[in-house]
């Protein structure tokens, strides 16, 4: 996933990319060694102390035999294990997998241990010892040791399904073509580094412990797999009290006690009477079942989720406009959208928390709560016979990741083919009826359930925003202000509202920043970050001492360009603390070149040019042809008044990628500063040619054309980009100006009306 900062002419701090909790490869870390240098940023909890408080899952078995037995057969218990000779004899017998891009990967036993014989990053054949096995079904992935404590996730994996199911074979998680050794997704690259990307969700109490100067990991964990304490917190005090025969004290000493659900009460609807969400269990599952970015090392189950992670909201590429799963996002944000969650359903209502298995199969699971005479009948599903869909086929449609891993959408929604017509979102009906249209499916649903199609749904606001509908700001405000809407959805609307800097937006954001819902506050901070500084700073200063770190870090990022000395005295120390926490979050991702680029952006915004240079040098050492790093290096040269260094960096970026629109754009800005107007125009045109949907590049080209007197072409460029981004206020305002100068008052008035509507005037 790339969401890196590219600075070209102006300094800004972009949103940090969210670290994938699990990659198309999923596996952990290196064995304990000497303690690495500790980060200078503050931490709320000494991790070393926590490790001493962890006793391991084996300590639980004596008193909790049934739970322990269930756990030992779970996917959690097999999240990371050491390889066995049994496994080696079964599959590491000289068999191989060959792909056009990745060459041949062989599996063998050498010296009594399993090894992989594969092309390395340089293309040469090398032997890699298998350190760990991650996962158990439907696939097993292997973690290999490379150098300096680095563990890497192998792209060729074992399909553990039966041969009859299409398994019992090797395959590549990126498809039959594989991945070339030169590709950033090859298994030896930082993108596949287990220590950073996968470890903290496959082991218990993980510290990455990365040393940027040595490019070395000294990763540690309390337990190799996902053990009891991963969900219940450290157990030393609990075990001590239990051995002392003090049961009440033992319960009190437990960091997290997960209580069984109360019995559901029937209601006239045929579904149970809603109850309040307990607020604990889903929070415990969230760290490893969400798309998120870690804020600190070594989270424990008793930590609030937003105190350890920044979650990813319902963004394009991850979620469709109505909140359905689009990318690999896991379950948390989907489940938070569901009516089930808001009726008090929690994970353990369907899944045995120790085995991970469902309590029942097929519709039998659903009718444990929903009256079968009303829901498990043909009059509800409108299907009969052996081909009748299960409840989950309609309400939890599947998506497949890693080629064979089918996962269900936990937003548990009613199929809406009418939304497919308007928003081009998928629907469960057409997953089965693939040869029929969404219009056909919508007509059938309307005939069967007339009332359901009358629910327009506030979620349409996100679709309107993506489509650039004129009423998108109004719809987003209504969505954000509705307390009945799930907080994750309101947060997403608030983030998007920052693109519409109007007085009404300010009022909505100001109210949301005072919400008791942490996710709503977080989304409002992200939205306020898009506002001009004069509006952003007073809105966000009161949040500098918010109780949750995710909010404080987001505020720190939004205020990166603010100097503490310019603020009221009471805000100065909190701002510096927020900056320190932001730097700590960047240190967690220090092994990734893109995070080093993000750190350089923060340093540039803070005026720390030496720090910015150091981060960029590290980024280019980790990934020598990273365009984004060269472009930030160019902007650093500009700030230092060294235009020759800026040019060298831009030219280096273009040598790395001659088709980088951002690099051509940066070259154009450098040429403008050097008063090479003709050359600059060519560079701007090339950037737009390479990235025609990027509004920033088109806007700058239009300005350059207008300054040369070619107003008609400037207008054409703006009109073209507005087809991609109809609600881009900056482009619209420029269009209004140029149309007026061209004497096209009627068209200028029409464009101004759109601006006024978007800004709530």
Phi and psi in degrees as a GROMACS rama.xvg file:
@    title "Ramachandran Plot"
@    xaxis  label "Phi"
@    yaxis  label "Psi"
@TYPE xy
-120.57  124.365  UNK-2
-145.883  57.7007  UNK-3
-93.9135  158.531  UNK-4
-80.9476  131.249  UNK-5
-119.551  113.091  UNK-6
-97.3461  131.542  UNK-7
-144.336  89.341  UNK-8
94.9425  -28.1652  UNK-9
-132.246  154.11  UNK-10
-97.4069  131.303  UNK-11
-152.148  157.432  UNK-12
-110.505  116.599  UNK-13
-83.784  165.264  UNK-14
-62.55  134.816  UNK-15
-70.668  142.077  UNK-16
-68.9233  140.588  UNK-17
-82.8004  133.1  UNK-18
-76.6678  135.018  UNK-19
-68.5473  127.675  UNK-20
-69.8278  -33.5845  UNK-21
-137.679  139.1  UNK-22
-98.1763  173.192  UNK-23
-58.7895  16.1478  UNK-24
-148.134  143.065  UNK-25
-139.666  94.3479  UNK-26
-169.897  151.342  UNK-27
-91.5139  -137.634  UNK-28
-123.127  -175.141  UNK-29
-105.48  157.142  UNK-30
-73.0126  154.815  UNK-31
-58.0867  140.63  UNK-32
-142.918  -153.138  UNK-33
-66.9761  152.722  UNK-34
-69.1068  130.731  UNK-35
-78.7777  170.145  UNK-36
-61.7673  132.509  UNK-37
-78.4975  149.25  UNK-38
-68.3084  147.071  UNK-39
-77.4734  -20.965  UNK-40
-68.5029  156.87  UNK-41
-71.9371  154.914  UNK-42
-132.107  144.519  UNK-43
-82.0277  -10.7554  UNK-44
-153.662  128.481  UNK-45
-69.5409  113.325  UNK-46
-64.8961  -36.6875  UNK-47
-57.5758  -40.7424  UNK-48
-61.9684  -40.6762  UNK-49
-63.8841  -39.3382  UNK-50
-61.0602  -39.7265  UNK-51
-64.7931  -23.8954  UNK-52
-86.4556  -2.91709  UNK-53
-95.5501  132.189  UNK-54
-111.683  -11.0843  UNK-55
90.2691  154.621  UNK-56
-65.9966  -28.35  UNK-57
-61.7385  -28.8095  UNK-58
-70.0462  -14.3365  UNK-59
-90.399  -21.489  UNK-60
-62.69  -38.8565  UNK-61
-58.7758  -41.4671  UNK-62
-93.852  -19.4888  UNK-63
-126.926  57.9505  UNK-64
-61.7679  -45.9304  UNK-65
-62.4628  -45.1714  UNK-66
-65.6808  -38.803  UNK-67
-65.7436  -42.5956  UNK-68
-62.9751  -40.8762  UNK-69
-64.5215  -41.5348  UNK-70
-63.3936  -39.4852  UNK-71
-63.6206  -20.4097  UNK-72
-98.2573  7.01761  UNK-73
-88.2532  164.404  UNK-74
-65.7859  -31.6711  UNK-75
-60.2605  -42.6709  UNK-76
-67.7696  -21.668  UNK-77
-107.754  16.829  UNK-78
-61.9529  -32.6892  UNK-79
-155.319  122.441  UNK-80
-137.373  162.172  UNK-81
-80.2585  147.965  UNK-82
-69.0359  146.931  UNK-83
-112.333  155.307  UNK-84
-64.2507  -28.3716  UNK-85
-60.128  -45.2377  UNK-86
-63.1097  -42.7712  UNK-87
-62.4171  -41.7322  UNK-88
-66.4191  -33.3779  UNK-89
-75.0022  -37.6447  UNK-90
-126.559  -23.5553  UNK-91
-95.2204  66.8868  UNK-92
-120.739  24.7792  UNK-93
91.5771  1.37386  UNK-94
-68.9932  163.245  UNK-95
-148.969  166.278  UNK-96
-130.043  129.559  UNK-97
-117.716  139.383  UNK-98
-137.42  152.928  UNK-99
-59.4117  -36.9809  UNK-100
-92.2841  -40.3022  UNK-101
-92.0619  -4.58136  UNK-102
73.5709  -153.33  UNK-103
-105.67  128.523  UNK-104
-111.475  121.896  UNK-105
-109.44  152.941  UNK-106
-126.263  124.853  UNK-107
-148.977  175.589  UNK-108
-115.772  125.942  UNK-109
-128.944  125.927  UNK-110
61.3165  30.9876  UNK-111
80.0118  7.68369  UNK-112
-129.03  145.638  UNK-113
-73.7662  139.795  UNK-114
-135.898  159.077  UNK-115
-113.416  131.762  UNK-116
-110.304  112.499  UNK-117
-149.146  156.554  UNK-118
-58.5773  142.109  UNK-119
-95.6137  -174.26  UNK-120
-60.5592  -29.0248  UNK-121
-86.5899  -1.78486  UNK-122
95.0202  -14.6106  UNK-123
-76.2835  147.514  UNK-124
-74.6998  133.713  UNK-125
-142.43  157.668  UNK-126
-96.9162  132.887  UNK-127
-124.415  118.862  UNK-128
-69.0727  141.175  UNK-129
-80.6078  116.458  UNK-130
-88.6879  -41.6079  UNK-131
-147.676  160.038  UNK-132
-116.668  128.874  UNK-133
-112.967  131.61  UNK-134
80.7128  166.809  UNK-135
-136.88  -35.7325  UNK-136
-156.989  139.382  UNK-137
-84.1975  5.60572  UNK-138
-146.067  157.554  UNK-139
-117.045  133.779  UNK-140
-117.566  147.684  UNK-141
-110.184  138.889  UNK-142
-107.245  122.597  UNK-143
-111.586  148.438  UNK-144
-89.0791  136.556  UNK-145
-114.862  -82.501  UNK-146
-151.647  156.329  UNK-147
48.6583  45.9435  UNK-148
74.3646  9.7204  UNK-149
-85.7517  132.917  UNK-150
-112.714  138.537  UNK-151
-127.414  146.541  UNK-152
-90.1149  116.73  UNK-153
-69.4674  137.278  UNK-154
-78.2378  -26.7483  UNK-155
-86.843  123.659  UNK-156
-129.747  169.328  UNK-157
-101.295  127.015  UNK-158
-82.5905  106.571  UNK-159
-86.7765  4.80021  UNK-160
-71.0201  166.599  UNK-161
-72.4862  162.094  UNK-162
-60.1702  -36.356  UNK-163
-64.2407  -28.7365  UNK-164
-86.7358  0.852041  UNK-165
96.5282  7.56751  UNK-166
-103.226  -148.743  UNK-167
60.6868  43.3977  UNK-168
-155.935  166.089  UNK-169
-87.5871  148.479  UNK-170
-154.425  170.688  UNK-171
-108.751  134.499  UNK-172
-65.9125  -17.7844  UNK-173
-101.359  10.258  UNK-174
107.891  171.789  UNK-175
-60.8008  -25.7442  UNK-176
-74.436  -19.2533  UNK-177
71.9472  -164.408  UNK-178
-130.572  131.725  UNK-179
-71.2619  148.014  UNK-180
-56.6894  -26.3076  UNK-181
-84.4577  -6.87325  UNK-182
-78.0148  140.243  UNK-183
-60.4868  -13.4598  UNK-184
-98.6384  4.5494  UNK-185
-63.2189  153.861  UNK-186
-65.1836  -19.4925  UNK-187
-89.0343  -0.751804  UNK-188
-82.4108  168.067  UNK-189
-65.1545  -26.3128  UNK-190
-64.0932  -24.6497  UNK-191
-107.508  17.8656  UNK-192
-72.8863  120.599  UNK-193
-67.4752  -41.9739  UNK-194
-52.2243  -45.0356  UNK-195
-87.7367  -48.2349  UNK-196
-80.8536  -38.4145  UNK-197
-113.797  -27.7935  UNK-198
-57.3248  -45.2294  UNK-199
-70.7528  -8.32579  UNK-200
-107.523  -1.34938  UNK-201
-112.798  -6.05151  UNK-202
-136.562  177.331  UNK-203
-108.419  130.932  UNK-204
52.2406  68.8668  UNK-205
-92.6464  136.164  UNK-206
-118.517  124.267  UNK-207
-68.329  -42.9073  UNK-208
52.732  67.5771  UNK-209
-102.174  135.455  UNK-210
-108.574  104.225  UNK-211
-61.2182  -36.5635  UNK-212
-62.5557  -38.1628  UNK-213
-98.5895  -5.33184  UNK-214
50.194  54.6755  UNK-215
-137.555  142.175  UNK-216
-104.216  144.174  UNK-217
-131.543  60.9984  UNK-218
-73.3472  140.854  UNK-219
-134.376  156.881  UNK-220
-145.443  164.012  UNK-221
-87.1635  -31.5138  UNK-222
-147.528  140.943  UNK-223
-61.1103  -47.2173  UNK-224
-96.7104  -172.375  UNK-225
-84.1778  99.6325  UNK-226
-94.3073  -176.478  UNK-227
-55.0343  -41.0799  UNK-228
-74.521  -12.2652  UNK-229
-64.2298  -29.9603  UNK-230
-105.19  -28.9127  UNK-231
-101.552  -8.41476  UNK-232
85.205  175.311  UNK-233
-58.7205  138.51  UNK-234
-111.945  5.54259  UNK-235
-58.8908  -46.6074  UNK-236
-68.3385  -35.8241  UNK-237
-62.1287  -47.1794  UNK-238
-64.3988  -41.8065  UNK-239
-60.4265  -45.107  UNK-240
-67.3222  -37.6051  UNK-241
-65.3925  -41.3215  UNK-242
-66.7029  -28.1445  UNK-243
-82.8862  5.31289  UNK-244
57.9532  48.0969  UNK-245
-123.517  76.0682  UNK-246
-60.0191  -40.8313  UNK-247
-65.767  -37.8806  UNK-248
-69.5082  -34.432  UNK-249
-61.7953  -42.6443  UNK-250
-65.0397  -43.4054  UNK-251
-64.5963  -29.8072  UNK-252
-81.081  -6.60446  UNK-253
-79.1523  132.413  UNK-254
-64.0629  -43.5635  UNK-255
-135.853  118.358  UNK-256
-107.066  116.678  UNK-257
-95.2133  116.43  UNK-258
-89.8402  143.544  UNK-259
-66.0334  154.131  UNK-260
-69.7981  145.542  UNK-261
-69.3447  153.555  UNK-262
-58.9493  141.246  UNK-263
-76.5083  142.309  UNK-264
-100.334  136.662  UNK-265
-69.052  160.364  UNK-266
-142.177  173.092  UNK-267
-67.5414  -18.2664  UNK-268
-78.6452  -14.2623  UNK-269
90.8426  -8.62196  UNK-270
-108.598  158.733  UNK-271
-65.4195  158.51  UNK-272
-69.3187  127.235  UNK-273
-58.1814  151.552  UNK-274
-133.545  167.979  UNK-275
-75.8211  144.759  UNK-276
-70.6367  136.366  UNK-277
-72.5467  -16.4203  UNK-278
76.5165  0.887074  UNK-279
-111.159  -54.0309  UNK-280
-61.9559  -48.5749  UNK-281
-63.6343  -34.1677  UNK-282
-64.895  -32.9197  UNK-283
-70.5137  -37.8439  UNK-284
-77.0693  -26.7847  UNK-285
-55.0071  -43.2786  UNK-286
-54.0279  -34.7208  UNK-287
-106.893  -1.52941  UNK-288
-120.778  38.6397  UNK-289
-146.797  162.929  UNK-290
-92.6477  117.101  UNK-291
-156.276  167.355  UNK-292
-117.836  127.514  UNK-293
-71.0307  142.31  UNK-294
-101.483  -18.2182  UNK-295
-158.831  169.086  UNK-296
-87.4514  155.556  UNK-297
64.8532  53.8037  UNK-298
-69.7836  149.386  UNK-299
-123.42  162.137  UNK-300
-61.2658  -25.5705  UNK-301
-82.1717  -7.32092  UNK-302
-74.8404  135.669  UNK-303
-58.6366  140.201  UNK-304
-54.6861  -46.8373  UNK-305
-77.8951  2.82565  UNK-306
-95.2875  -12.8149  UNK-307
-115.953  -18.9609  UNK-308
-141.972  152.382  UNK-309
-101.837  117.409  UNK-310
-81.5112  154.705  UNK-311
-89.1553  134.206  UNK-312
-86.7368  -168.883  UNK-313
-84.1847  72.9515  UNK-314
-97.7839  155.443  UNK-315
-56.9397  145.069  UNK-316
91.1767  -29.4873  UNK-317
-101.316  -42.8371  UNK-318
-132.625  145.164  UNK-319
-70.611  171.234  UNK-320
-62.1656  -22.6794  UNK-321
-98.6256  6.90416  UNK-322
95.6361  -2.94633  UNK-323
-69.1452  155.194  UNK-324
-65.2321  131.728  UNK-325
-116.72  -46.7769  UNK-326
-109.651  -170.941  UNK-327
-82.8667  99.3837  UNK-328
-121.896  -7.89506  UNK-329
69.7724  -161.263  UNK-330
-104.248  -26.2573  UNK-331
-57.5968  -57.4306  UNK-332
-66.1591  -29.0679  UNK-333
-68.0511  -48.3464  UNK-334
-62.0699  -36.6695  UNK-335
-63.032  -22.5982  UNK-336
-79.5724  -17.6424  UNK-337
-77.1418  153.545  UNK-338
-67.6827  -28.4795  UNK-339
-61.8928  -48.9204  UNK-340
-58.5463  -42.7791  UNK-341
-78.8616  -6.43576  UNK-342
-95.5526  4.04576  UNK-343
98.4628  3.9615  UNK-344
-69.9019  139.643  UNK-345
-127.204  172.411  UNK-346
-54.4218  -43.9186  UNK-347
-74.9429  -2.28409  UNK-348
-71.8842  -23.9089  UNK-349
-114.051  -34.4171  UNK-350
-108.892  132.482  UNK-351
-63.4234  120.407  UNK-352
-67.386  -16.3242  UNK-353
-98.6373  -39.0081  UNK-354
-89.8769  -23.1361  UNK-355
80.5714  -6.13552  UNK-356
-81.3729  156.63  UNK-357
-70.6152  150.872  UNK-358
-71.7374  -23.103  UNK-359
-153.702  163.236  UNK-360
-104.965  156.718  UNK-361
59.7237  -148.444  UNK-362
-68.7117  -15.0786  UNK-363
-60.66  -28.3781  UNK-364
-68.1669  -44.6949  UNK-365
-70.9119  -36.2457  UNK-366
-79.8729  2.60746  UNK-367
-65.612  -25.1235  UNK-368
-119.598  -32.5858  UNK-369
-101.071  130.332  UNK-370
-57.4736  115.733  UNK-371
-61.9677  -34.3589  UNK-372
-64.8007  -19.9103  UNK-373
-100.7  -31.72  UNK-374
-113.393  -31.7372  UNK-375
-95.4078  52.3064  UNK-376
-139.905  160.466  UNK-377
-63.1544  -30.7795  UNK-378
-66.5923  -19.7656  UNK-379
-92.7148  -48.8322  UNK-380
-81.3934  -22.008  UNK-381
62.5634  22.0213  UNK-382
-133.13  150.489  UNK-383
-141.459  165.21  UNK-384
85.2755  -172.317  UNK-385
-67.6996  -21.4015  UNK-386
-92.0172  4.21193  UNK-387
-63.4885  135.657  UNK-388
-71.0639  153.235  UNK-389
-78.6401  164.945  UNK-390
-52.1729  -45.5424  UNK-391
-68.2146  -22.8814  UNK-392
-67.4718  -32.0489  UNK-393
-91.5619  -37.1001  UNK-394
-102.73  -14.5699  UNK-395
-138.267  64.9055  UNK-396
-59.579  150.053  UNK-397
-89.5773  158.748  UNK-398
-136.108  147.725  UNK-399
-111.024  131.251  UNK-400
-124.356  160.057  UNK-401
52.3009  34.8483  UNK-402
75.366  -38.776  UNK-403
-133.445  -3.0522  UNK-404
-92.3274  99.7323  UNK-405
-84.7966  127.803  UNK-406
-129.201  144.93  UNK-407
-93.6202  144.106  UNK-408
-72.8661  115.861  UNK-409
-86.4338  13.7559  UNK-410
-80.193  -10.8557  UNK-411
45.2606  69.42  UNK-412
-115.599  164.987  UNK-413
-79.9472  134.654  UNK-414
-60.2685  135.168  UNK-415
-131.395  76.7138  UNK-416
-62.3794  -22.8277  UNK-417
-64.2081  -31.6875  UNK-418
-71.4753  -27.6018  UNK-419
-63.8993  -34.9289  UNK-420
-66.9258  -45.1218  UNK-421
-81.5911  -41.6261  UNK-422
-111.685  -2.427  UNK-423
60.4789  32.9101  UNK-424
-89.5822  155.466  UNK-425
-73.524  165.482  UNK-426
-146.839  152.315  UNK-427
-64.5848  -30.6257  UNK-428
-60.0909  -47.8893  UNK-429
-79.8555  -6.69171  UNK-430
-67.2539  -35.8794  UNK-431
-88.226  -44.6746  UNK-432
-94.2829  63.5688  UNK-433
-67.937  -23.8322  UNK-434
-89.2443  -3.28976  UNK-435
-102.908  162.279  UNK-436
-89.6554  162.985  UNK-437
-64.5897  -30.9143  UNK-438
-63.3432  -43.2579  UNK-439
-61.0155  -46.2746  UNK-440
-64.0125  -40.2592  UNK-441
-63.281  -40.1249  UNK-442
-63.6951  -39.5074  UNK-443
-65.6356  -44.7247  UNK-444
-64.1206  -41.2272  UNK-445
-61.9952  -38.3469  UNK-446
-66.8508  -42.1405  UNK-447
-77.6356  -41.1638  UNK-448
-132.025  75.9177  UNK-449
-56.5529  -36.8534  UNK-450
-68.2612  -34.0438  UNK-451
-64.1035  -34.3965  UNK-452
-79.5158  -7.80714  UNK-453
-84.7179  -9.58723  UNK-454
-78.6938  98.1915  UNK-455
-66.9083  -38.8257  UNK-456
78.6787  128.634  UNK-457
-66.771  -17.417  UNK-458
-61.5626  -18.3466  UNK-459
-57.793  -22.7136  UNK-460
-59.9553  -41.1296  UNK-461
-66.3328  -36.954  UNK-462
-66.6956  -40.3483  UNK-463
-63.4176  -38.5802  UNK-464
-64.4272  -42.5906  UNK-465
-67.6975  -33.9035  UNK-466
-81.3106  -14.0008  UNK-467
78.4887  33.7981  UNK-468
-67.7549  146.752  UNK-469
-63.7475  -31.1209  UNK-470
-92.3565  15.401  UNK-471
-58.4184  -46.9927  UNK-472
-59.5204  -41.9397  UNK-473
-63.4932  -43.6574  UNK-474
-65.5369  -39.6052  UNK-475
-64.7378  -40.2298  UNK-476
-63.2657  -43.366  UNK-477
-62.153  -40.7945  UNK-478
-64.437  -45.8307  UNK-479
-65.836  -30.696  UNK-480
-90.3401  -5.45604  UNK-481
-87.5322  110.648  UNK-482
-67.8804  -14.5979  UNK-483
-81.263  -11.4693  UNK-484
-82.5264  141.053  UNK-485
-54.5644  138.162  UNK-486
-55.9806  -34.4953  UNK-487
-63.6104  -34.263  UNK-488
-76.0096  -41.3282  UNK-489
-62.4349  -39.6809  UNK-490
-61.5724  -40.5017  UNK-491
-64.0683  -42.3429  UNK-492
-63.1365  -40.0759  UNK-493
-65.5163  -39.9266  UNK-494
-60.1073  -43.1562  UNK-495
-70.6035  -28.857  UNK-496
-61.5193  -24.5498  UNK-497
-59.9453  -16.8409  UNK-498
-78.8949  -6.70435  UNK-499
-124.652  79.3192  UNK-500
-75.4047  79.9802  UNK-501
-119.62  166.758  UNK-502
-61.0415  -38.2214  UNK-503
-64.8975  -36.67  UNK-504
-62.1302  -44.0356  UNK-505
-58.7329  -42.6649  UNK-506
-64.1466  -42.8491  UNK-507
-64.576  -44.6868  UNK-508
-65.2364  -41.6003  UNK-509
-61.0491  -43.2797  UNK-510
-66.0575  -41.3261  UNK-511
-66.9238  -32.0615  UNK-512
-64.9237  -18.4461  UNK-513
-99.2153  10.3559  UNK-514
-69.1073  148.11  UNK-515
-76.4203  -10.6937  UNK-516
-86.9361  113.441  UNK-517
-56.5845  -39.852  UNK-518
-64.8118  -36.4793  UNK-519
-64.4394  -43.51  UNK-520
-61.1954  -45.266  UNK-521
-59.1151  -46.7726  UNK-522
-62.728  -37.2055  UNK-523
-66.6084  -36.4547  UNK-524
-63.3387  -43.4839  UNK-525
-63.3105  -37.5949  UNK-526
-67.1195  -44.2845  UNK-527
-64.12  -27.1004  UNK-528
-62.6879  -21.2127  UNK-529
-87.1221  -2.90584  UNK-530
-84.8633  160.874  UNK-531
-59.6861  150.672  UNK-532
-54.3232  -37.934  UNK-533
-61.663  -29.143  UNK-534
-94.2819  -33.4416  UNK-535
-67.3977  -47.09  UNK-536
-61.2627  -53.0225  UNK-537
-64.4851  -27.7176  UNK-538
-67.5458  -39.7353  UNK-539
-94.9142  -21.4192  UNK-540
-53.4981  -40.8654  UNK-541
-64.5258  -15.6  UNK-542
-90.6806  -0.786062  UNK-543
-62.4732  -23.4526  UNK-544
-114.375  29.1042  UNK-545
-60.5129  151.236  UNK-546
-69.0058  -19.2061  UNK-547
-108.744  134.295  UNK-548
-63.726  -37.166  UNK-549
-57.4468  -39.3957  UNK-550
-68.5051  -46.6343  UNK-551
-62.2183  -41.4454  UNK-552
-66.5193  -41.0937  UNK-553
-63.0462  -37.675  UNK-554
-65.8374  -44.0978  UNK-555
-58.8105  -40.8303  UNK-556
-65.08  -42.2668  UNK-557
-67.3  -25.7778  UNK-558
-106.585  22.2773  UNK-559
-58.7889  -32.5249  UNK-560
-85.982  1.10776  UNK-561
-87.4103  135.131  UNK-562
-91.3506  130.482  UNK-563
-56.6459  -34.9462  UNK-564
-65.1297  -16.7245  UNK-565
-86.3898  -6.15625  UNK-566
-100.854  162.856  UNK-567
-57.0981  145.009  UNK-568
-51.285  -42.7863  UNK-569
-63.4013  -20.1821  UNK-570
-92.0879  -10.667  UNK-571
-69.8538  -51.3005  UNK-572
-64.049  -43.939  UNK-573
-59.9669  -35.9637  UNK-574
-64.9417  -43.5844  UNK-575
-64.0906  -36.0205  UNK-576
-66.8043  -39.1518  UNK-577
-64.2072  -39.6089  UNK-578
-62.0729  -40.3134  UNK-579
-64.7175  -39.8579  UNK-580
-68.6261  -36.4656  UNK-581
-61.9232  -44.1432  UNK-582
-64.0445  -36.4082  UNK-583
-62.8591  -40.6569  UNK-584
-64.4687  -35.5686  UNK-585
-68.7933  -34.4174  UNK-586
-64.5304  -31.7805  UNK-587
-60.4607  -35.9794  UNK-588
-99.0949  22.087  UNK-589
-63.9791  -17.431  UNK-590
-78.1998  -7.47705  UNK-591
-105.356  130.524  UNK-592
-60.0441  -37.8406  UNK-593
-66.4283  -32.4272  UNK-594
-69.4091  -35.0578  UNK-595
-63.0071  -36.4933  UNK-596
-64.715  -41.252  UNK-597
-63.9786  -39.1496  UNK-598
-63.9706  -39.436  UNK-599
-62.5637  -37.2457  UNK-600
-63.8657  -41.5389  UNK-601
-62.8413  -44.0825  UNK-602
-64.1201  -38.8242  UNK-603
-62.0359  -44.3225  UNK-604
-63.3109  -31.8009  UNK-605
-84.6441  -6.2397  UNK-606
81.9232  11.8956  UNK-607
-90.9448  81.7083  UNK-608
-69.9037  -35.3302  UNK-609
-64.2487  -42.8935  UNK-610
-64.1342  -40.004  UNK-611
-62.2588  -43.0503  UNK-612
-63.635  -42.89  UNK-613
-61.4156  -42.4267  UNK-614
-64.1147  -40.5524  UNK-615
-68.6708  -37.0947  UNK-616
-64.0324  -39.4463  UNK-617
-65.3882  -42.6449  UNK-618
-58.8778  -43.3878  UNK-619
-75.6862  -21.6755  UNK-620
-73.6355  -39.0385  UNK-621
-72.6723  -37.1735  UNK-622
-141.222  90.2254  UNK-623
-60.7666  -18.6495  UNK-624
-121.07  47.4461  UNK-625
-90.2452  107.236  UNK-626
-57.0001  -43.8542  UNK-627
-60.1814  -35.9759  UNK-628
-67.3986  -41.5919  UNK-629
-64.2799  -36.9308  UNK-630
-71.3178  -36.2014  UNK-631
-67.5452  -34.5206  UNK-632
-63.6602  -36.4278  UNK-633
-64.6725  -41.2091  UNK-634
-70.0233  -32.2419  UNK-635
-62.7139  -42.6185  UNK-636
-60.0871  -40.0677  UNK-637
-60.5732  -45.3412  UNK-638
-65.2196  -30.8171  UNK-639
-84.2185  -1.11301  UNK-640
76.5281  16.5537  UNK-641
-106.473  81.3949  UNK-642
-68.2587  -26.7119  UNK-643
-65.4275  -41.9511  UNK-644
-65.221  -37.5748  UNK-645
-61.4445  -44.01  UNK-646
-64.0053  -43.4066  UNK-647
-58.6642  -41.3118  UNK-648
-65.9337  -41.3238  UNK-649
-66.7039  -42.2427  UNK-650
-63.5834  -37.2305  UNK-651
-63.9391  -40.0088  UNK-652
-61.2401  -41.0674  UNK-653
-70.2387  -31.3708  UNK-654
-67.1071  -35.1284  UNK-655
-68.9717  -40.2435  UNK-656
-149.914  96.928  UNK-657
-68.9694  -12.644  UNK-658
-105.138  19.9421  UNK-659
-80.0044  111.432  UNK-660
-61.5845  -38.5393  UNK-661
-63.7536  -37.935  UNK-662
-67.6914  -41.5993  UNK-663
-64.72  -37.9885  UNK-664
-63.9366  -44.8696  UNK-665
-62.8798  -38.2763  UNK-666
-62.2538  -41.2055  UNK-667
-60.7117  -41.8282  UNK-668
-64.9321  -39.1205  UNK-669
-63.7515  -39.8485  UNK-670
-68.0243  -33.8808  UNK-671
-62.4399  -45.0928  UNK-672
-63.1383  -30.2636  UNK-673
-88.7188  6.00482  UNK-674
62.9646  38.0718  UNK-675
-106.164  72.7538  UNK-676
-62.3539  -43.4707  UNK-677
-64.6721  -45.8125  UNK-678
-63.8411  -38.6072  UNK-679
-61.3529  -42.9692  UNK-680
-61.6366  -41.2307  UNK-681
-61.5125  -41.1403  UNK-682
-65.7308  -42.773  UNK-683
-63.0885  -40.3495  UNK-684
-64.5345  -38.0632  UNK-685
-65.1648  -40.1308  UNK-686
-60.8721  -43.7671  UNK-687
-67.9942  -37.0403  UNK-688
-61.9325  -40.411  UNK-689
-78.3956  -28.4246  UNK-690
-135.928  71.4019  UNK-691
-64.9182  -16.974  UNK-692
-96.4383  1.11228  UNK-693
-86.4091  110.885  UNK-694
-64.2757  -33.2915  UNK-695
-63.0927  -44.9231  UNK-696
-65.8614  -42.0051  UNK-697
-66.2814  -38.8372  UNK-698
-61.706  -46.2149  UNK-699
-65.0111  -39.981  UNK-700
-61.2804  -43.2433  UNK-701
-61.602  -42.7957  UNK-702
-61.7406  -43.1643  UNK-703
-62.8366  -42.0576  UNK-704
-64.0464  -43.614  UNK-705
-63.3451  -38.9614  UNK-706
-67.0259  -24.1155  UNK-707
-87.0686  -0.851727  UNK-708
91.4521  1.35665  UNK-709
-92.982  69.5729  UNK-710
-68.1247  -34.4683  UNK-711
-63.1335  -43.0383  UNK-712
-67.1659  -36.3146  UNK-713
-60.2956  -42.8732  UNK-714
-63.2731  -41.8467  UNK-715
-63.0004  -41.3295  UNK-716
-63.2084  -43.1417  UNK-717
-66.8505  -40.6359  UNK-718
-64.9436  -34.833  UNK-719
-66.6431  -43.6707  UNK-720
-71.5777  -29.0434  UNK-721
-70.2489  -16.6516  UNK-722
-69.6013  -32.975  UNK-723
-81.4241  -37.3697  UNK-724
-131.944  75.3996  UNK-725
-58.8495  -23.2279  UNK-726
-105.464  19.3756  UNK-727
-73.5299  102.311  UNK-728
-63.2226  -39.3958  UNK-729
-62.3478  -45.421  UNK-730
-65.6142  -39.3996  UNK-731
-63.4755  -43.0711  UNK-732
-64.7368  -38.671  UNK-733
-65.269  -40.1146  UNK-734
-61.4993  -43.4562  UNK-735
-56.2125  -47.4645  UNK-736
-61.1013  -46.6873  UNK-737
-70.2495  -36.4314  UNK-738
-64.3837  -39.6706  UNK-739
-65.3162  -42.8525  UNK-740
-62.9874  -30.5685  UNK-741
-83.9361  1.11183  UNK-742
78.002  14.4453  UNK-743
-96.4277  69.2804  UNK-744
-64.8108  -36.3213  UNK-745
-65.5317  -45.2925  UNK-746
-68.3808  -34.2948  UNK-747
-64.568  -41.4357  UNK-748
-63.9208  -39.5938  UNK-749
-63.6793  -43.7314  UNK-750
-66.6689  -36.8328  UNK-751
-65.8712  -36.3967  UNK-752
-61.2352  -38.4146  UNK-753
-65.4572  -42.9207  UNK-754
-59.0316  -47.5115  UNK-755
-61.78  -39.2416  UNK-756
-66.138  -44.6211  UNK-757
-63.608  -34.2636  UNK-758
-92.2315  6.98609  UNK-759
71.6983  26.2765  UNK-760
